[in-house]
Amino acid sequence: MRVGGQARWLLEPTTPEELREAYLAARERDLPIRYLGGGANIIPADGVWEGVVICTTQMRRIFRPLPGTENDSPLEEDEPDARTAMPPVEQDPRLIAWAGTTLPALMRAARDLGLSGLEGLAGVPGQVGGGIAMNAGGTWGDLWDHAEYVQVINHGGEFQTLTREEANPTYRNGGVHGSLVVGAVWRLEPRPRLVVQEQIAEYLRHKRDVQPVTESSAGCIFKNPDKEKSEGRSAGALVDQMGLKGLTIGAAQVSQKHANFIINNGGATASDVYQLMDEVRDRVAQKSGVELEFEVKRWLV
Ligand SMILES: Cc1cc2nc3c(=O)[nH]c(=O)nc-3n(C[C@H](O)[C@H](O)[C@H](O)COP(=O)(O)OP(=O)(O)OC[C@H]3O[C@@H](n4cnc5c(N)ncnc54)[C@H](O)[C@@H]3O)c2cc1C
């Protein structure tokens, strides 16, 4: 969204062990902690937040598991020996990524290997850690769909493995309950590279048609409401029907292209965006009776 202030501390670990050290260092000093991935789904308040932001951007790593690790938790940094022949993807269709890997990079790596299952992430910005925490995705699939397990640092500061069944991810909720995501392992389906590519291209075309992808935004502001309560209308459809497209506060505006997006027309403050979010939510509630819930995270100071 390109708004918001600063944090007193920013830590950028480069490995899972450093990530844990960062977490423990902040805990030992009794400082409040927040986790930051790509920031695609966060609207931080203006001003300075007196806490520690742990950012995973430097933890960009994608790899395939070494042969013979079928039953292990292969999230460690083992470099395959140059002499180790990697099995064809048909034999081991797993892909591993650390928290700071961007979702587009993960999707491209799968495509290049001829692995299918992550195409639904086409056009979704952000990183693996934030994506797992949010269960990012949409109509064509979510990030957790093919995840075999996720490694987290739990509230006690220990590494812990969570299977999909244990996390029980739901719509825009990865079920990690505030644990710090370290990385994940996906079990994908071998498929011809060109078929995967075509699918991604089709989804991207659709996204570009309906979303303001070239503007500064935080993606969808509201979660889609319960279909029964909203008579089947999505959050975007509700905002649109209330006539709120184009509503502007400061330089923040409800997108003309997609009513569930707020865009920064240049120079907006977080305060402009917060006020507009509240205004839209209140007007929708008054006129339709549907209470919309924020999908984006507001980081208050
Ligand atoms: C143009 C645009 C289009 C978008 N389209 C979609 C879409 O189609 N579908 C969709 O689901 N989302 C969409 N989004 C939202 C966003 O891309 C996703 O929510 C994405 O997963 C956010 O990843 P991130 O790394 O940027 O997370 P951030 O925004 O940095 O963080 C999001 C949340 O995850 C937490 N978090 C971050 N890293 C970690 C970690 N390592 N461990 C634990 N918690 C962590 C943060 O504290 C925060 O609560 C869109 C956003 C934009 C700007």
PDBQT file of the ligand as one rigid body, heavy atoms in Angstrom, charges set to zero:
ROOT
HETATM    1  C1  LIG A 401      -2.223  -6.661  -5.662  1.00  0.00    +0.000 C 
HETATM    2  C2  LIG A 401      -2.451  -7.685  -4.589  1.00  0.00    +0.000 A 
HETATM    3  C3  LIG A 401      -3.171  -8.829  -4.901  1.00  0.00    +0.000 A 
HETATM    4  C4  LIG A 401      -3.404  -9.795  -3.926  1.00  0.00    +0.000 A 
HETATM    5  N1  LIG A 401      -4.116 -10.917  -4.256  1.00  0.00    +0.000 NA
HETATM    6  C5  LIG A 401      -4.315 -11.870  -3.332  1.00  0.00    +0.000 A 
HETATM    7  C6  LIG A 401      -5.020 -13.063  -3.668  1.00  0.00    +0.000 A 
HETATM    8  O1  LIG A 401      -5.469 -13.266  -4.795  1.00  0.00    +0.000 OA
HETATM    9  N2  LIG A 401      -5.185 -13.991  -2.701  1.00  0.00    +0.000 N 
HETATM   10  C7  LIG A 401      -4.689 -13.814  -1.430  1.00  0.00    +0.000 A 
HETATM   11  O2  LIG A 401      -4.847 -14.706  -0.588  1.00  0.00    +0.000 OA
HETATM   12  N3  LIG A 401      -4.033 -12.702  -1.088  1.00  0.00    +0.000 NA
HETATM   13  C8  LIG A 401      -3.819 -11.727  -2.000  1.00  0.00    +0.000 A 
HETATM   14  N4  LIG A 401      -3.152 -10.597  -1.655  1.00  0.00    +0.000 N 
HETATM   15  C9  LIG A 401      -2.665 -10.434  -0.284  1.00  0.00    +0.000 C 
HETATM   16  C10 LIG A 401      -1.244 -10.968  -0.073  1.00  0.00    +0.000 C 
HETATM   17  O3  LIG A 401      -0.602 -11.142  -1.298  1.00  0.00    +0.000 OA
HETATM   18  C11 LIG A 401      -1.249 -12.301   0.661  1.00  0.00    +0.000 C 
HETATM   19  O4  LIG A 401      -1.925 -12.224   1.902  1.00  0.00    +0.000 OA
HETATM   20  C12 LIG A 401       0.175 -12.781   0.940  1.00  0.00    +0.000 C 
HETATM   21  O5  LIG A 401       0.129 -14.056   1.446  1.00  0.00    +0.000 OA
HETATM   22  C13 LIG A 401       0.886 -11.889   1.927  1.00  0.00    +0.000 C 
HETATM   23  O6  LIG A 401       2.219 -12.333   2.031  1.00  0.00    +0.000 OA
HETATM   24  P1  LIG A 401       3.300 -11.393   2.665  1.00  0.00    +0.000 P 
HETATM   25  O7  LIG A 401       4.570 -12.139   2.731  1.00  0.00    +0.000 OA
HETATM   26  O8  LIG A 401       3.321 -10.100   1.963  1.00  0.00    +0.000 OA
HETATM   27  O9  LIG A 401       2.718 -11.251   4.137  1.00  0.00    +0.000 OA
HETATM   28  P2  LIG A 401       2.666  -9.928   5.008  1.00  0.00    +0.000 P 
HETATM   29  O10 LIG A 401       1.722  -8.968   4.386  1.00  0.00    +0.000 OA
HETATM   30  O11 LIG A 401       4.039  -9.478   5.309  1.00  0.00    +0.000 OA
HETATM   31  O12 LIG A 401       2.007 -10.535   6.347  1.00  0.00    +0.000 OA
HETATM   32  C14 LIG A 401       0.668 -11.007   6.340  1.00  0.00    +0.000 C 
HETATM   33  C15 LIG A 401       0.365 -11.635   7.713  1.00  0.00    +0.000 C 
HETATM   34  O13 LIG A 401       1.196 -12.789   7.868  1.00  0.00    +0.000 OA
HETATM   35  C16 LIG A 401       2.050 -12.634   8.998  1.00  0.00    +0.000 C 
HETATM   36  N5  LIG A 401       3.360 -13.200   8.664  1.00  0.00    +0.000 N 
HETATM   37  C17 LIG A 401       4.253 -12.752   7.755  1.00  0.00    +0.000 A 
HETATM   38  N6  LIG A 401       5.337 -13.553   7.717  1.00  0.00    +0.000 NA
HETATM   39  C18 LIG A 401       5.118 -14.527   8.644  1.00  0.00    +0.000 A 
HETATM   40  C19 LIG A 401       5.862 -15.646   9.094  1.00  0.00    +0.000 A 
HETATM   41  N7  LIG A 401       7.065 -15.971   8.598  1.00  0.00    +0.000 N 
HETATM   42  N8  LIG A 401       5.335 -16.427  10.060  1.00  0.00    +0.000 NA
HETATM   43  C20 LIG A 401       4.105 -16.159  10.583  1.00  0.00    +0.000 A 
HETATM   44  N9  LIG A 401       3.360 -15.108  10.215  1.00  0.00    +0.000 NA
HETATM   45  C21 LIG A 401       3.861 -14.299   9.250  1.00  0.00    +0.000 A 
HETATM   46  C22 LIG A 401       2.117 -11.137   9.275  1.00  0.00    +0.000 C 
HETATM   47  O14 LIG A 401       2.431 -10.866  10.627  1.00  0.00    +0.000 OA
HETATM   48  C23 LIG A 401       0.706 -10.709   8.885  1.00  0.00    +0.000 C 
HETATM   49  O15 LIG A 401      -0.187 -10.988   9.935  1.00  0.00    +0.000 OA
HETATM   50  C24 LIG A 401      -2.901  -9.603  -2.616  1.00  0.00    +0.000 A 
HETATM   51  C25 LIG A 401      -2.159  -8.454  -2.295  1.00  0.00    +0.000 A 
HETATM   52  C26 LIG A 401      -1.949  -7.497  -3.278  1.00  0.00    +0.000 A 
HETATM   53  C27 LIG A 401      -1.143  -6.287  -2.918  1.00  0.00    +0.000 C 
ENDROOT
TORSDOF 0
